[in-house]
Amino acid sequence: MPFALFANQPMFFLIWILAVLIGLSIHEFSHALAGSLLGDDTAKSMGRLTLNPLSHVDWVGFFMLLFVGFGWGKPVPYNPHNLRFPKWGPALVGMAGPLSNLIGATICGVILKILINTTNLPQDNLLILFLTLLVIINLVLMLFNLIPIPPLDGSKVLLSYLDSPHYAHIRFLLETRGPLILLGVIIADRLLNLNIFSTLFGGIINSVYNLIF
């Protein structure tokens, strides 16, 4: 568990927390920015159009992340009726978060590659570790949120696609039971050692890691 790092590697633990806060803040800020650009100022009026981590941290989700290894940020509110594009507006707001994490991971990865190629800093240097963590955390946030199960961002695309009255029953099921379905998948993955998430995240992260180092 991440919290166990505190006893053996306190500095690594601290930069891990900092990287998580930065990744979450970028993600949630991007949702708020997309909503504002699309005509809805709900998030802005609630002080969410900011990179301040304190505005985006859900403390229950944050401590779950520390002690359990799974957590969440504070969802960014928006009014879909105010968005410029009624059908795909929610999907655009939803995808802004993962896209921002992809951009963040790319920028940090490029900086990391330049530092490795132009300096003699070892891999256990705090700056190298910090940038590496930022790449990994941004990638995990992006990949996890692309899962098309509410309340994750990928579900916004699926629900926008299923906007026809013909799919009303499926939409209702996803919107009302989605969080339980997601929680059940996560619990089953842990208890049954299915390793669905670790395989998905690990494979892509290892590929990126090998590309950088």
C-alpha positions as CSV (number, residue, x, y, z in Angstrom):
1,M,0.0,0.0,0.0
2,P,1.3,3.5,-0.8
3,F,1.1,4.6,2.9
4,A,3.6,1.8,3.7
5,L,6.2,3.8,1.8
6,F,6.2,6.4,4.6
7,A,8.1,4.2,7.0
8,N,10.9,3.1,4.6
9,Q,11.1,5.9,2.1
10,P,9.5,9.1,3.5
11,M,10.9,11.4,0.7
12,F,9.6,9.1,-2.0
13,F,6.2,9.0,-0.2
14,L,6.1,12.8,-0.1
15,I,6.9,13.3,-3.8
16,W,4.3,10.5,-4.6
17,I,1.7,12.6,-2.7
18,L,2.7,15.7,-4.6
19,A,2.6,14.0,-7.9
20,V,-0.9,12.6,-7.1
21,L,-2.2,16.0,-6.1
22,I,-0.8,17.6,-9.3
23,G,-2.3,14.8,-11.5
24,L,-5.7,15.1,-9.9
25,S,-5.7,18.9,-10.0
26,I,-4.8,19.0,-13.7
27,H,-7.5,16.4,-14.4
28,E,-10.3,18.2,-12.5
29,F,-9.3,21.7,-13.6
30,S,-9.6,20.5,-17.2
31,H,-13.1,19.3,-16.7
32,A,-14.0,22.8,-15.2
33,L,-12.2,24.5,-18.1
34,A,-14.0,22.5,-20.8
35,G,-17.4,23.1,-19.1
36,S,-16.6,26.9,-19.0
37,L,-15.4,27.0,-22.7
38,L,-18.6,25.1,-23.7
39,G,-20.9,27.7,-22.1
40,D,-21.4,26.4,-18.5
41,D,-20.0,28.4,-15.6
42,T,-21.2,26.0,-12.8
43,A,-17.7,24.8,-12.0
44,K,-16.3,28.3,-12.2
45,S,-18.9,29.7,-9.8
46,M,-18.1,27.0,-7.3
47,G,-14.3,27.8,-7.4
48,R,-13.3,24.7,-9.4
49,L,-11.7,26.6,-12.3
50,T,-8.4,26.5,-10.5
51,L,-5.2,24.4,-10.2
52,N,-5.3,24.6,-6.4
53,P,-5.3,21.0,-5.2
54,L,-7.4,21.9,-2.1
55,S,-10.3,22.7,-4.4
56,H,-10.2,19.3,-6.1
57,V,-9.3,16.9,-3.3
58,D,-12.0,14.6,-1.9
59,W,-10.5,13.8,1.5
60,V,-12.2,10.4,1.8
61,G,-11.0,9.4,-1.7
62,F,-7.5,10.8,-1.0
63,F,-7.1,8.8,2.2
64,M,-8.5,5.7,0.5
65,L,-5.7,6.2,-2.1
66,L,-3.1,6.4,0.7
67,F,-4.2,3.4,2.7
68,V,-5.9,1.2,0.1
69,G,-4.2,2.2,-3.2
70,F,-7.6,3.2,-4.8
71,G,-9.2,6.6,-4.5
72,W,-10.8,9.6,-6.3
73,G,-11.0,13.3,-6.6
74,K,-13.9,15.6,-6.1
75,P,-16.2,15.4,-9.2
76,V,-16.5,18.7,-11.1
77,P,-20.2,19.8,-11.4
78,Y,-21.7,21.0,-14.7
79,N,-25.1,21.6,-16.1
80,P,-25.5,19.7,-19.3
81,H,-28.4,22.0,-20.4
82,N,-26.0,24.9,-20.5
83,L,-23.4,23.2,-22.8
84,R,-23.1,24.5,-26.3
85,F,-23.5,21.0,-27.9
86,P,-26.4,19.2,-26.2
87,K,-25.5,15.7,-27.4
88,W,-21.8,15.6,-27.2
89,G,-21.1,18.4,-24.7
90,P,-21.0,16.1,-21.7
91,A,-18.6,13.8,-23.6
92,L,-16.3,16.7,-24.4
93,V,-16.3,17.8,-20.7
94,G,-15.6,14.2,-19.7
95,M,-12.8,13.6,-22.1
96,A,-11.0,16.8,-21.1
97,G,-9.7,15.1,-18.0
98,P,-8.0,12.1,-19.6
99,L,-6.7,14.3,-22.4
100,S,-5.1,16.7,-19.9
101,N,-3.4,13.7,-18.2
102,L,-2.1,12.5,-21.6
103,I,-0.7,15.9,-22.3
104,G,0.8,16.0,-18.8
105,A,2.4,12.6,-19.1
106,T,3.8,13.5,-22.5
107,I,5.3,16.8,-21.3
108,C,6.8,15.2,-18.2
109,G,8.1,12.3,-20.3
110,V,9.8,14.6,-22.8
111,I,11.5,16.6,-19.9
112,L,12.5,13.3,-18.3
113,K,14.0,12.0,-21.5
114,I,16.0,15.3,-22.0
115,L,17.3,15.2,-18.5
116,I,18.4,11.6,-18.8
117,N,20.1,12.2,-22.1
118,T,21.9,15.5,-21.1
119,T,22.8,15.0,-17.4
120,N,24.3,12.3,-15.2
121,L,21.5,12.3,-12.8
122,P,20.8,8.7,-11.5
123,Q,17.4,7.1,-11.7
124,D,17.0,7.4,-7.9
125,N,17.5,11.2,-8.0
126,L,14.4,12.9,-6.5
127,L,13.8,15.0,-9.6
128,I,14.0,12.0,-11.9
129,L,11.7,10.0,-9.5
130,F,9.3,12.9,-9.3
131,L,9.0,13.2,-13.1
132,T,8.7,9.5,-13.5
133,L,5.9,9.4,-10.9
134,L,4.1,12.2,-12.8
135,V,4.3,10.2,-16.0
136,I,2.9,7.1,-14.3
137,I,0.2,8.8,-12.3
138,N,-1.0,10.8,-15.3
139,L,-1.2,7.6,-17.4
140,V,-3.0,5.7,-14.7
141,L,-5.6,8.5,-14.3
142,M,-6.1,8.7,-18.0
143,L,-6.5,5.0,-18.5
144,F,-8.7,4.4,-15.5
145,N,-11.0,7.3,-16.4
146,L,-11.4,6.0,-19.9
147,I,-13.4,3.0,-18.6
148,P,-16.9,3.5,-19.9
149,I,-18.7,2.9,-16.5
150,P,-20.2,5.7,-14.5
151,P,-19.0,7.8,-12.8
152,L,-15.8,7.5,-14.9
153,D,-15.2,9.9,-17.8
154,G,-15.4,7.2,-20.5
155,S,-19.1,6.7,-19.6
156,K,-19.9,10.3,-20.8
157,V,-19.0,9.2,-24.3
158,L,-21.0,6.0,-24.1
159,L,-24.0,7.8,-22.6
160,S,-23.9,10.5,-25.3
161,Y,-23.8,7.8,-27.9
162,L,-26.8,6.1,-26.2
163,D,-28.9,9.3,-26.2
164,S,-31.8,7.8,-28.2
165,P,-35.0,7.0,-26.4
166,H,-34.4,3.4,-27.6
167,Y,-31.5,3.1,-25.1
168,A,-33.3,4.8,-22.2
169,H,-33.3,1.6,-20.1
170,I,-29.6,1.0,-20.6
171,R,-28.9,4.6,-19.8
172,F,-30.9,4.4,-16.6
173,L,-29.2,1.2,-15.6
174,L,-25.7,2.7,-16.2
175,E,-26.5,6.0,-14.5
176,T,-28.1,4.4,-11.4
177,R,-26.0,1.2,-11.0
178,G,-22.8,2.2,-12.7
179,P,-20.9,3.1,-9.4
180,L,-21.9,-0.2,-7.9
181,I,-20.8,-2.1,-11.0
182,L,-17.5,-0.3,-11.0
183,L,-16.9,-1.0,-7.3
184,G,-17.9,-4.7,-7.9
185,V,-15.3,-5.0,-10.7
186,I,-12.6,-3.4,-8.5
187,I,-13.4,-5.6,-5.6
188,A,-13.5,-8.7,-7.7
189,D,-10.2,-7.8,-9.4
190,R,-8.6,-7.6,-5.9
191,L,-10.2,-10.5,-4.1
192,L,-10.1,-13.0,-7.0
193,N,-6.6,-11.9,-8.2
194,L,-7.8,-11.2,-11.7
195,N,-5.2,-8.5,-12.1
196,I,-7.3,-6.8,-14.8
197,F,-6.2,-3.3,-13.9
198,S,-2.6,-4.1,-13.0
199,T,-2.2,-5.9,-16.4
200,L,-3.7,-3.0,-18.3
201,F,-1.9,-0.3,-16.5
202,G,1.4,-2.2,-16.1
203,G,1.8,-3.1,-19.7
204,I,1.4,0.4,-21.0
205,I,3.4,2.0,-18.2
206,N,6.3,-0.5,-18.8
207,S,6.2,0.3,-22.5
208,V,6.5,4.0,-21.8
209,Y,9.1,3.5,-19.1
210,N,11.3,1.4,-21.5
211,L,10.8,4.2,-24.1
212,I,12.1,6.8,-21.7
213,F,14.9,4.9,-20.0
